[in-house]
Amino acid sequence: MKKIFISVVSLILVMNANVDAQKTVPLYQNPKATVEERVNDLLSRMTLEEKIGQMNQFVGIEHIKTAEANLTAEQLKNNTASAFYPGFSTTDLENLTKEGLVGSFLHVLTIQEANYLQSLAMQSRLKIPVIFGIDAIHGNANAPDNTVYPTNIGLASSFDTEMAYKIARQTAKEMRSMNMHWTFNPNVEVARDPRWGRVGETFGEDPHLVTQMGIQTVKGYQGDLNSENDVLACIKHFVAGSEPINGTNGSPADLSERTLREVFFPSFKAGVDAGAMSAMMSHNELNGIPCHSNEWLMTDVLRKEWGFKGFIVSDWMDIEHLYDLHATAENLKEAFYQSIMAGMDMHMHGIHWNELVSELVKEGRIPESRIDESVRKILTIKFRLGLFEHPYADEKTTMKIRLNSEHRQTALEAARNSIVLLKNDGILPLTEKYKNVLVTGINANDMNILGDWSAVQKDENVITVLEGLKMVSPNTHFEFVDQGWDPRNMSPEKVNEAAEKAKSADLNIVVAGEYMMRFRWTERTGGEDTDRSDIDLVGLQNDLIEKVAASGKPTILILITGRPLGVEKAVEKVNALVQAWEPGMYGGEAIAEILYGKINPSAKLPITIPRSVGQIQMIYNHKPSQYFHPYVVTSSEPLYPFGFGLSFTTYKYDNLQLSGSEISKDENLEVSVDVTNTGKMDGTEIVQLYLRDKFSSVTRPIKELKDFARVTLKTGETKTVHFTVSPDKLTFLDKNLKPVVENGEFIVMVGSSSREEDLLKQSFYVKE
């Protein structure tokens, strides 16, 4: 009996111990439980205030300190790059984080600060980790000591979707090694106005190219969103901020639903289908409704129509702008109400959110169940990223991942493939006969080559154009005349000095363009919130080009810029034009390799280059009537068309074949074409397939890119390139905005660019 009693007592003690263990280890902290179980358990334990805190984001402490030192409260009102919170100290923010009332941080740029802020969150009652977001647009370049790849417009020039995936994957690894989990990229807006400063963030003007690059970027960032090397992608900005009515960031967009669905929506829907789990709304109002309170966009289209499962984040203080800019809300509280009820999940950023949203719930205007919807999505991502188990990054191993040799090589390869040769009268590739070369221009020897969304990097991690030239051609004497970095304040004396030295040079290289570096925010001429009323070269740059070229010596113009520039007059004066975009940390080396023929250029324009601002809107896929009456005095043709780019070799297109002359509406059509390298240098050609629905019930573009392929060919080699035209590529929206494939003639066009003279054509018919 005594033994039985002891056994019963032991059993009771074990059971009590298990109960105690369950009490001390909540289900949400059990990594073996499902994500759904963990979210449900955690949500049930949270106070209303803690839930609302998960929906709020703040800028980092170091960012606040810098902003406070450089901005007044008045300057703060219109600044969309820097922030602090008047009357709210960094100590207040630290305490708020310890209380579990902060869900996310942005503009945290070091692993040390990220780990510190995370340690504060780990002191909170429920120990919910914060998620760190950062604008890792082309690598995690906005933070120091990371690999800086070409910006998106350059990446798009490669038409290389595999490279897009590779860069995103490497970026994710570098981010996670810094304890950063969420990139505000890809920007899948379709850029249709070069005055807009953010063109360089996009993949260009064509919906199909933007879509394909965006899909692979999302997949590269997120992986399966279930490992320590994955980060959260963010498709942005939804929608139409890339066609503002006056070219300025955040100004109204007034577009038909047809244009939205045909041009701007496809890349976002594709991002959702690719698994993107966050989306950012656009600054602008759309057809009179601010995007940040637009229920049709956030709820009807994004969630209900497309099935988006992730969370929606606001852009920089744009919910507040419902009150202080758009004036559709009478106060901040009403602005928060409108945005949340329209579908917003997370607020970027500020101090009034927690208090006012709590009031809205307690007053019964916002159901707590609506708050739960948003918090559930945010917590799901935090669990999937493994932040509860691994809230910190290892400071000892971070630099083994960042800037490693593999990532550096990718940055160089991507730069080589991003640079577009637009003019060459035979001077390129350069030979050793040019012994004395003048190099000048604002971008000849400046870190600006990194592009927008780049922090200042160590000198040894950046190769400027001048440095690249010296590396690639060490036996050449390069005479450098520094024009400074600021095109608005160029020195006439320095321009004249360059003009004089050009006379004694064998060759002149002018590196012009725009200035994009963020640490001199108010002095930039390109990039975010740096929009233009024209697209000319700023300052004395045209004078510099003209005077240098007047020497009579061969002159090469290289453009470092994030947007197309109207350089028609400059092009007339130079022997070669290289559109280098913002080529990243090894841009100077890649440019020099192309100039000296070490690399054969292969890139093509992902956006049309107009002759002047007066040609805007200038896009290749316009409607048939757009130039029914051409411009007088000036040309109606672009300076350079979409898809155009030269090589050091030549390619012949021949034998365009279709698998049939008639197909049914649900049938595929196979297209093939022979491409031959007829020149004297191995190269890579970007073969482009366009379609036109010749007669249709609503007007259709004169041509639309529907497929492309990068084809590498040795000298004399011929390859047959195959494309499949599936029914979705023939589909358009009818009079009722319903997708349809109509009977009739379709024209297949295959060639080296969107220019008519560069395309082979053949027709087929769709029949019942």
GUKOL-238764 format. One line per 8 residues: number of its first residue (from 0); their letters; for each residue x negated, y, z of C-alpha. Coordinates in steps of 0.25 Angstrom, whole numbers, plus 5000, padded with zeros to 4 digits. Example, Ala and Ser with C-alpha at 12.3 -4.5 7.8 and 13.67 -1.06 7.14 Angstrom:
REM residues 2
0	as	4951:4982:5031 ~ 4945:4996:5029 .
END
This chain:
REM residues 768
0	mkkifisv	5000:5000:5000 ~ 4989:5009:5003 ~ 4982:5007:4990 ~ 4996:5010:4983 ~ 4997:5023:4991 ~ 4983:5027:4987 ~ 4986:5024:4972 ~ 4999:5032:4972 .
8	vslilvmn	4992:5044:4979 ~ 4981:5043:4969 ~ 4991:5043:4957 ~ 4998:5055:4963 ~ 4985:5063:4965 ~ 4981:5059:4950 ~ 4994:5064:4945 ~ 4993:5077:4953 .
16	anvdaqkt	4979:5079:4948 ~ 4985:5078:4933 ~ 4996:5088:4936 ~ 4985:5097:4942 ~ 4977:5095:4930 ~ 4989:5099:4921 ~ 4991:5111:4929 ~ 4977:5116:4928 .
24	vplyqnpk	4975:5113:4913 ~ 4987:5118:4905 ~ 4991:5111:4893 ~ 4987:5123:4884 ~ 4973:5121:4889 ~ 4973:5106:4885 ~ 4966:5105:4871 ~ 4972:5092:4869 .
32	atveervn	4986:5097:4868 ~ 4992:5102:4855 ~ 4991:5117:4851 ~ 5006:5118:4852 ~ 5006:5112:4866 ~ 4995:5121:4871 ~ 5002:5133:4865 ~ 5016:5130:4871 .
40	dllsrmtl	5009:5127:4885 ~ 5001:5140:4885 ~ 5013:5149:4880 ~ 5022:5143:4891 ~ 5011:5148:4901 ~ 5009:5162:4896 ~ 5016:5175:4901 ~ 5022:5185:4891 .
48	eekigqmn	5011:5194:4893 ~ 5001:5183:4890 ~ 5008:5180:4877 ~ 5009:5194:4872 ~ 4994:5195:4875 ~ 4991:5184:4866 ~ 4997:5192:4855 ~ 4988:5204:4857 .
56	qfvgiehi	4974:5206:4852 ~ 4963:5216:4856 ~ 4950:5221:4850 ~ 4938:5217:4858 ~ 4931:5224:4869 ~ 4919:5228:4862 ~ 4927:5233:4851 ~ 4935:5242:4860 .
64	ktaeanlt	4922:5247:4866 ~ 4917:5251:4853 ~ 4930:5257:4848 ~ 4931:5265:4861 ~ 4917:5271:4859 ~ 4920:5275:4844 ~ 4935:5279:4843 ~ 4944:5289:4850 .
72	aeqlknnt	4958:5285:4853 ~ 4963:5294:4841 ~ 4954:5286:4831 ~ 4959:5273:4837 ~ 4972:5276:4831 ~ 4968:5274:4816 ~ 4957:5264:4818 ~ 4959:5250:4814 .
80	asafypgf	4945:5245:4816 ~ 4942:5249:4831 ~ 4950:5249:4843 ~ 4951:5251:4858 ~ 4963:5253:4867 ~ 4964:5267:4874 ~ 4967:5265:4889 ~ 4964:5251:4888 .
88	sttdlenl	4950:5247:4892 ~ 4941:5234:4889 ~ 4943:5230:4903 ~ 4958:5231:4901 ~ 4956:5222:4889 ~ 4948:5212:4896 ~ 4958:5211:4907 ~ 4969:5209:4897 .
96	tkeglvgs	4961:5198:4891 ~ 4959:5191:4905 ~ 4974:5192:4907 ~ 4977:5184:4894 ~ 4984:5196:4887 ~ 4975:5196:4875 ~ 4976:5186:4864 ~ 4966:5191:4854 .
104	flhvltiq	4954:5200:4851 ~ 4949:5206:4839 ~ 4936:5214:4835 ~ 4928:5205:4845 ~ 4914:5204:4838 ~ 4905:5196:4846 ~ 4905:5182:4853 ~ 4902:5188:4866 .
112	eanylqsl	4914:5197:4866 ~ 4923:5186:4861 ~ 4919:5177:4872 ~ 4920:5187:4883 ~ 4934:5191:4879 ~ 4938:5176:4878 ~ 4932:5174:4892 ~ 4942:5185:4897 .
120	amqsrlki	4954:5178:4890 ~ 4949:5165:4897 ~ 4951:5172:4911 ~ 4966:5174:4908 ~ 4977:5166:4915 ~ 4979:5156:4903 ~ 4965:5157:4896 ~ 4971:5160:4882 .
128	pvifgida	4959:5163:4873 ~ 4959:5175:4864 ~ 4958:5174:4849 ~ 4947:5183:4843 ~ 4950:5189:4829 ~ 4940:5196:4820 ~ 4940:5201:4806 ~ 4931:5191:4800 .
136	ihgnanap	4934:5195:4786 ~ 4921:5190:4779 ~ 4914:5182:4790 ~ 4915:5186:4804 ~ 4908:5199:4799 ~ 4915:5209:4808 ~ 4907:5203:4820 ~ 4891:5204:4820 .
144	dntvyptn	4882:5192:4816 ~ 4892:5184:4807 ~ 4891:5180:4793 ~ 4897:5191:4784 ~ 4902:5185:4771 ~ 4908:5193:4759 ~ 4921:5200:4762 ~ 4934:5194:4756 .
152	iglassfd	4934:5202:4743 ~ 4920:5197:4740 ~ 4924:5182:4744 ~ 4936:5183:4735 ~ 4927:5187:4723 ~ 4920:5173:4724 ~ 4934:5167:4722 ~ 4928:5156:4731 .
160	temaykia	4938:5151:4741 ~ 4929:5140:4746 ~ 4919:5152:4750 ~ 4931:5159:4757 ~ 4934:5146:4765 ~ 4919:5144:4769 ~ 4917:5159:4773 ~ 4930:5158:4782 .
168	rqtakemr	4925:5145:4788 ~ 4911:5151:4792 ~ 4918:5163:4797 ~ 4927:5155:4806 ~ 4914:5148:4812 ~ 4907:5161:4814 ~ 4919:5167:4821 ~ 4922:5156:4830 .
176	smnmhwtf	4907:5156:4834 ~ 4910:5170:4839 ~ 4923:5166:4846 ~ 4932:5173:4836 ~ 4944:5165:4831 ~ 4952:5173:4821 ~ 4948:5181:4808 ~ 4957:5192:4802 .
184	npnvevar	4955:5186:4789 ~ 4958:5182:4777 ~ 4963:5195:4772 ~ 4972:5189:4761 ~ 4978:5202:4757 ~ 4978:5205:4742 ~ 4970:5217:4739 ~ 4977:5226:4729 .
192	dprwgrvg	4971:5240:4732 ~ 4956:5243:4732 ~ 4958:5256:4740 ~ 4961:5247:4752 ~ 4949:5245:4760 ~ 4951:5230:4764 ~ 4950:5224:4750 ~ 4937:5218:4754 .
200	etfgedph	4944:5210:4765 ~ 4953:5203:4754 ~ 4951:5193:4744 ~ 4956:5203:4733 ~ 4968:5206:4724 ~ 4973:5192:4719 ~ 4983:5184:4728 ~ 4977:5171:4723 .
208	lvtqmgiq	4963:5174:4726 ~ 4966:5180:4739 ~ 4975:5168:4743 ~ 4964:5158:4740 ~ 4953:5165:4747 ~ 4963:5167:4759 ~ 4967:5153:4760 ~ 4952:5148:4761 .
216	tvkgyqgd	4949:5159:4771 ~ 4960:5155:4780 ~ 4956:5140:4779 ~ 4941:5143:4782 ~ 4944:5151:4794 ~ 4954:5142:4800 ~ 4950:5128:4797 ~ 4960:5120:4804 .
224	lnsendvl	4961:5131:4815 ~ 4957:5121:4825 ~ 4942:5121:4827 ~ 4931:5130:4833 ~ 4927:5135:4819 ~ 4941:5140:4815 ~ 4947:5154:4816 ~ 4960:5160:4813 .
232	acikhfva	4962:5166:4800 ~ 4971:5178:4798 ~ 4978:5181:4785 ~ 4979:5196:4783 ~ 4985:5207:4781 ~ 5000:5203:4779 ~ 5003:5210:4770 ~ 5000:5220:4758 .
240	gsepingt	4990:5229:4765 ~ 4981:5227:4753 ~ 4990:5235:4744 ~ 4993:5247:4752 ~ 5000:5258:4745 ~ 4988:5268:4746 ~ 4976:5258:4748 ~ 4974:5261:4763 .
248	ngspadls	4974:5250:4773 ~ 4988:5249:4780 ~ 4996:5258:4771 ~ 5009:5253:4767 ~ 5011:5242:4757 ~ 5024:5243:4748 ~ 5025:5230:4740 ~ 5036:5221:4734 .
256	ertlrevf	5039:5208:4740 ~ 5035:5202:4727 ~ 5021:5208:4727 ~ 5020:5203:4742 ~ 5023:5189:4738 ~ 5016:5189:4725 ~ 5003:5196:4729 ~ 5001:5197:4744 .
264	fpsfkagv	5008:5186:4751 ~ 5002:5174:4744 ~ 4988:5175:4751 ~ 4995:5176:4765 ~ 5004:5164:4762 ~ 4992:5156:4758 ~ 4985:5160:4770 ~ 4997:5155:4779 .
272	dagamsam	4997:5142:4771 ~ 4982:5141:4773 ~ 4984:5141:4788 ~ 4981:5155:4792 ~ 4986:5156:4806 ~ 4985:5171:4808 ~ 4990:5183:4799 ~ 4988:5198:4801 .
280	mshnelng	4998:5208:4796 ~ 4995:5220:4787 ~ 4993:5234:4792 ~ 5003:5240:4782 ~ 5018:5241:4781 ~ 5024:5233:4769 ~ 5036:5239:4762 ~ 5039:5247:4774 .
288	ipchsnew	5037:5237:4785 ~ 5024:5236:4793 ~ 5018:5222:4791 ~ 5016:5222:4806 ~ 5031:5222:4809 ~ 5035:5215:4796 ~ 5044:5203:4799 ~ 5045:5199:4785 .
296	lmtdvlrk	5030:5197:4783 ~ 5027:5191:4797 ~ 5039:5183:4800 ~ 5047:5180:4787 ~ 5035:5179:4777 ~ 5023:5174:4785 ~ 5030:5165:4795 ~ 5043:5161:4790 .
304	ewgfkgfi	5040:5160:4775 ~ 5025:5156:4775 ~ 5025:5148:4788 ~ 5014:5156:4795 ~ 5011:5149:4808 ~ 5000:5158:4814 ~ 5000:5172:4821 ~ 5001:5186:4815 .
312	vsdwmdie	4992:5197:4820 ~ 4993:5212:4818 ~ 4982:5220:4812 ~ 4975:5231:4819 ~ 4986:5238:4828 ~ 4996:5237:4817 ~ 5008:5234:4826 ~ 5005:5247:4833 .
320	hlydlhat	5006:5253:4819 ~ 5020:5250:4818 ~ 5022:5261:4828 ~ 5011:5271:4825 ~ 5009:5270:4810 ~ 5021:5263:4803 ~ 5031:5269:4813 ~ 5040:5257:4812 .
328	aenlkeaf	5040:5255:4827 ~ 5042:5267:4837 ~ 5032:5262:4847 ~ 5021:5251:4850 ~ 5031:5242:4857 ~ 5041:5242:4845 ~ 5029:5240:4836 ~ 5025:5227:4844 .
336	yqsimagm	5040:5223:4844 ~ 5041:5224:4828 ~ 5028:5217:4825 ~ 5030:5205:4835 ~ 5045:5203:4830 ~ 5040:5204:4816 ~ 5030:5192:4818 ~ 5017:5198:4824 .
344	dmhmhgih	5010:5189:4833 ~ 4997:5196:4837 ~ 4994:5211:4839 ~ 4981:5217:4835 ~ 4978:5224:4845 ~ 4981:5233:4857 ~ 4985:5235:4871 ~ 5000:5238:4870 .
352	wnelvsel	5004:5225:4865 ~ 5005:5217:4877 ~ 5013:5227:4885 ~ 5023:5231:4874 ~ 5025:5217:4869 ~ 5028:5212:4883 ~ 5038:5223:4885 ~ 5045:5219:4872 .
360	vkegripe	5047:5204:4876 ~ 5051:5208:4890 ~ 5062:5218:4884 ~ 5067:5206:4876 ~ 5063:5212:4862 ~ 5053:5202:4859 ~ 5056:5188:4863 ~ 5045:5181:4871 .
368	sridesvr	5047:5169:4861 ~ 5042:5179:4850 ~ 5030:5181:4858 ~ 5028:5166:4860 ~ 5028:5164:4845 ~ 5016:5173:4843 ~ 5008:5168:4855 ~ 5011:5154:4851 .
376	kiltikfr	5004:5156:4837 ~ 4992:5164:4844 ~ 4990:5153:4854 ~ 4991:5142:4844 ~ 4979:5148:4836 ~ 4971:5149:4849 ~ 4973:5135:4852 ~ 4970:5130:4838 .
384	lglfehpy	4957:5138:4838 ~ 4953:5131:4851 ~ 4951:5144:4859 ~ 4957:5138:4872 ~ 4946:5128:4872 ~ 4935:5136:4866 ~ 4937:5151:4869 ~ 4922:5155:4868 .
392	adekttmk	4912:5155:4857 ~ 4897:5151:4860 ~ 4888:5162:4860 ~ 4876:5153:4859 ~ 4880:5146:4846 ~ 4888:5158:4839 ~ 4876:5162:4830 ~ 4873:5148:4825 .
400	irlnsehr	4887:5149:4818 ~ 4887:5164:4814 ~ 4878:5168:4802 ~ 4873:5154:4801 ~ 4866:5150:4788 ~ 4878:5144:4781 ~ 4886:5156:4784 ~ 4876:5165:4778 .
408	qtaleaar	4874:5157:4766 ~ 4889:5157:4764 ~ 4889:5173:4765 ~ 4878:5174:4754 ~ 4886:5164:4745 ~ 4899:5171:4747 ~ 4892:5185:4744 ~ 4886:5179:4731 .
416	nsivllkn	4900:5174:4727 ~ 4907:5187:4730 ~ 4899:5197:4722 ~ 4906:5201:4709 ~ 4897:5206:4697 ~ 4906:5216:4689 ~ 4897:5222:4679 ~ 4884:5217:4673 .
424	dgilplte	4878:5223:4660 ~ 4867:5212:4660 ~ 4858:5218:4671 ~ 4862:5207:4681 ~ 4856:5198:4685 ~ 4844:5207:4689 ~ 4830:5203:4685 ~ 4816:5206:4690 .
432	kyknvlvt	4814:5217:4680 ~ 4820:5227:4689 ~ 4809:5229:4699 ~ 4813:5242:4705 ~ 4828:5242:4709 ~ 4835:5254:4716 ~ 4846:5250:4726 ~ 4855:5260:4732 .
440	ginandmn	4869:5262:4736 ~ 4877:5262:4750 ~ 4878:5247:4750 ~ 4864:5243:4746 ~ 4858:5241:4759 ~ 4869:5241:4769 ~ 4877:5231:4778 ~ 4889:5236:4772 .
448	ilgdwsav	4888:5224:4762 ~ 4894:5216:4773 ~ 4908:5222:4770 ~ 4920:5226:4779 ~ 4923:5219:4792 ~ 4908:5217:4795 ~ 4901:5221:4807 ~ 4886:5226:4806 .
456	qkdenvit	4878:5213:4805 ~ 4863:5211:4808 ~ 4854:5216:4796 ~ 4848:5203:4794 ~ 4862:5197:4791 ~ 4865:5206:4780 ~ 4858:5207:4766 ~ 4861:5220:4760 .
464	vleglkmv	4860:5222:4744 ~ 4846:5229:4745 ~ 4841:5217:4754 ~ 4847:5207:4745 ~ 4841:5213:4733 ~ 4827:5213:4740 ~ 4829:5198:4744 ~ 4834:5193:4730 .
472	spnthfef	4823:5201:4722 ~ 4811:5203:4731 ~ 4802:5208:4720 ~ 4811:5220:4716 ~ 4809:5233:4722 ~ 4822:5239:4727 ~ 4822:5254:4730 ~ 4833:5257:4740 .
480	vdqgwdpr	4840:5271:4741 ~ 4849:5270:4753 ~ 4863:5277:4751 ~ 4868:5275:4765 ~ 4880:5266:4768 ~ 4891:5277:4767 ~ 4896:5280:4753 ~ 4903:5293:4758 .
488	nmspekvn	4890:5299:4763 ~ 4880:5296:4753 ~ 4868:5305:4750 ~ 4867:5312:4737 ~ 4852:5312:4739 ~ 4852:5297:4741 ~ 4860:5295:4728 ~ 4850:5304:4721 .
496	eaaekaks	4839:5296:4726 ~ 4844:5283:4721 ~ 4847:5290:4708 ~ 4833:5294:4707 ~ 4827:5281:4711 ~ 4836:5274:4701 ~ 4828:5280:4690 ~ 4815:5273:4694 .
504	adlnivva	4822:5259:4697 ~ 4823:5248:4687 ~ 4837:5245:4693 ~ 4847:5251:4702 ~ 4857:5244:4711 ~ 4868:5253:4718 ~ 4876:5246:4729 ~ 4888:5254:4731 .
512	geymmrfr	4902:5252:4737 ~ 4909:5255:4750 ~ 4905:5255:4765 ~ 4913:5245:4774 ~ 4905:5243:4787 ~ 4914:5244:4799 ~ 4905:5250:4809 ~ 4906:5263:4801 .
520	wtertgge	4921:5262:4800 ~ 4924:5276:4797 ~ 4914:5277:4786 ~ 4918:5265:4778 ~ 4923:5266:4764 ~ 4929:5251:4763 ~ 4935:5241:4771 ~ 4947:5240:4781 .
528	dtdrsdid	4954:5254:4782 ~ 4944:5260:4773 ~ 4953:5262:4761 ~ 4950:5271:4749 ~ 4958:5281:4740 ~ 4949:5277:4729 ~ 4940:5266:4725 ~ 4928:5273:4721 .
536	lvglqndl	4914:5272:4726 ~ 4913:5281:4738 ~ 4903:5293:4739 ~ 4891:5295:4730 ~ 4891:5280:4726 ~ 4895:5283:4711 ~ 4885:5294:4711 ~ 4874:5285:4715 .
544	iekvaasg	4878:5274:4705 ~ 4879:5285:4694 ~ 4865:5291:4697 ~ 4858:5278:4699 ~ 4864:5272:4686 ~ 4860:5285:4679 ~ 4845:5281:4681 ~ 4847:5272:4669 .
552	kptilili	4842:5260:4676 ~ 4851:5248:4678 ~ 4861:5250:4689 ~ 4869:5239:4697 ~ 4880:5243:4706 ~ 4884:5234:4718 ~ 4897:5237:4725 ~ 4899:5233:4740 .
560	tgrplgve	4913:5235:4743 ~ 4926:5229:4748 ~ 4935:5234:4738 ~ 4935:5237:4723 ~ 4929:5250:4719 ~ 4932:5258:4707 ~ 4917:5259:4701 ~ 4920:5261:4686 .
568	kavekvna	4911:5273:4685 ~ 4900:5266:4692 ~ 4901:5253:4684 ~ 4899:5261:4671 ~ 4885:5265:4676 ~ 4880:5252:4681 ~ 4874:5240:4675 ~ 4880:5230:4685 .
576	lvqawepg	4891:5230:4695 ~ 4892:5220:4707 ~ 4904:5220:4716 ~ 4898:5214:4729 ~ 4910:5217:4738 ~ 4906:5215:4753 ~ 4897:5203:4751 ~ 4893:5201:4766 .
584	myggeaia	4880:5199:4773 ~ 4873:5193:4761 ~ 4879:5202:4751 ~ 4866:5209:4747 ~ 4859:5196:4744 ~ 4871:5190:4736 ~ 4871:5203:4728 ~ 4856:5203:4725 .
592	eilygkin	4857:5188:4721 ~ 4867:5192:4711 ~ 4860:5204:4706 ~ 4847:5196:4703 ~ 4855:5184:4698 ~ 4852:5174:4709 ~ 4867:5172:4710 ~ 4877:5173:4698 .
600	psaklpit	4889:5181:4702 ~ 4902:5174:4702 ~ 4912:5183:4710 ~ 4924:5189:4703 ~ 4933:5201:4708 ~ 4944:5197:4717 ~ 4950:5211:4715 ~ 4951:5220:4703 .
608	iprsvgqi	4942:5232:4703 ~ 4949:5245:4698 ~ 4942:5256:4691 ~ 4948:5267:4701 ~ 4958:5269:4711 ~ 4968:5273:4701 ~ 4969:5259:4695 ~ 4974:5254:4709 .
616	qmiynhkp	4982:5244:4708 ~ 4972:5236:4700 ~ 4975:5221:4701 ~ 4973:5210:4690 ~ 4986:5203:4693 ~ 4995:5215:4690 ~ 5009:5215:4683 ~ 5010:5216:4668 .
624	sqyfhpyv	5015:5230:4668 ~ 5004:5236:4677 ~ 4996:5242:4665 ~ 5007:5243:4655 ~ 5003:5257:4654 ~ 4988:5258:4656 ~ 4981:5269:4663 ~ 4977:5281:4654 .
632	vtsseply	4963:5286:4654 ~ 4957:5275:4663 ~ 4958:5260:4661 ~ 4969:5251:4667 ~ 4958:5240:4668 ~ 4951:5237:4681 ~ 4937:5240:4683 ~ 4935:5225:4685 .
640	pfgfglsf	4946:5214:4686 ~ 4950:5204:4696 ~ 4942:5191:4694 ~ 4930:5198:4687 ~ 4916:5196:4689 ~ 4903:5194:4681 ~ 4893:5183:4681 ~ 4878:5182:4676 .
648	ttykydnl	4883:5171:4667 ~ 4895:5169:4658 ~ 4907:5160:4658 ~ 4915:5155:4647 ~ 4930:5151:4649 ~ 4936:5141:4639 ~ 4946:5130:4636 ~ 4957:5135:4645 .
656	qlsgseis	4966:5123:4646 ~ 4980:5121:4652 ~ 4986:5107:4656 ~ 4998:5110:4648 ~ 5006:5121:4641 ~ 5019:5119:4649 ~ 5021:5115:4664 ~ 5033:5114:4673 .
664	kdenlevs	5035:5123:4685 ~ 5029:5113:4695 ~ 5018:5108:4686 ~ 5003:5112:4687 ~ 4995:5117:4675 ~ 4980:5113:4674 ~ 4971:5124:4669 ~ 4957:5122:4664 .
672	vdvtntgk	4946:5131:4658 ~ 4931:5129:4654 ~ 4921:5138:4660 ~ 4907:5139:4655 ~ 4895:5146:4660 ~ 4890:5152:4647 ~ 4879:5160:4654 ~ 4865:5158:4659 .
680	mdgteivq	4867:5157:4674 ~ 4875:5147:4683 ~ 4887:5154:4689 ~ 4901:5153:4695 ~ 4913:5158:4688 ~ 4926:5161:4695 ~ 4937:5155:4685 ~ 4951:5162:4687 .
688	lylrdkfs	4964:5157:4683 ~ 4976:5167:4681 ~ 4990:5165:4677 ~ 5001:5174:4671 ~ 5016:5171:4670 ~ 5018:5177:4657 ~ 5033:5180:4658 ~ 5040:5179:4671 .
696	svtrpike	5053:5184:4678 ~ 5045:5194:4687 ~ 5032:5201:4683 ~ 5020:5194:4685 ~ 5005:5198:4686 ~ 4997:5198:4673 ~ 4989:5187:4679 ~ 4987:5180:4692 .
704	lkdfarvt	4975:5173:4697 ~ 4979:5158:4701 ~ 4966:5151:4702 ~ 4951:5152:4701 ~ 4939:5143:4702 ~ 4924:5146:4705 ~ 4916:5138:4694 ~ 4901:5136:4695 .
712	lktgetkt	4894:5134:4681 ~ 4880:5132:4677 ~ 4875:5138:4664 ~ 4882:5132:4652 ~ 4891:5124:4661 ~ 4906:5122:4658 ~ 4917:5118:4669 ~ 4931:5116:4667 .
720	vhftvspd	4939:5124:4678 ~ 4953:5118:4681 ~ 4965:5126:4688 ~ 4979:5121:4691 ~ 4990:5130:4689 ~ 5001:5125:4699 ~ 5015:5130:4700 ~ 5012:5140:4712 .
728	kltfldkn	5002:5147:4702 ~ 5014:5150:4693 ~ 5024:5154:4704 ~ 5028:5168:4706 ~ 5040:5175:4713 ~ 5053:5177:4705 ~ 5062:5189:4706 ~ 5067:5184:4719 .
736	lkpvveng	5053:5181:4724 ~ 5055:5166:4723 ~ 5043:5158:4718 ~ 5045:5153:4704 ~ 5038:5147:4692 ~ 5044:5152:4680 ~ 5044:5146:4666 ~ 5036:5152:4655 .
744	efivmvgs	5022:5155:4651 ~ 5010:5157:4660 ~ 4996:5161:4656 ~ 4984:5155:4662 ~ 4972:5163:4662 ~ 4958:5158:4666 ~ 4945:5166:4666 ~ 4934:5174:4673 .
752	ssreedll	4943:5186:4678 ~ 4957:5192:4677 ~ 4953:5200:4664 ~ 4960:5196:4652 ~ 4948:5194:4644 ~ 4942:5184:4654 ~ 4954:5175:4654 ~ 4957:5163:4645 .
760	kqsfyvke	4973:5161:4644 ~ 4983:5150:4641 ~ 4998:5149:4643 ~ 5007:5138:4648 ~ 5022:5137:4651 ~ 5030:5134:4663 ~ 5043:5127:4659 ~ 5054:5120:4667 .
END
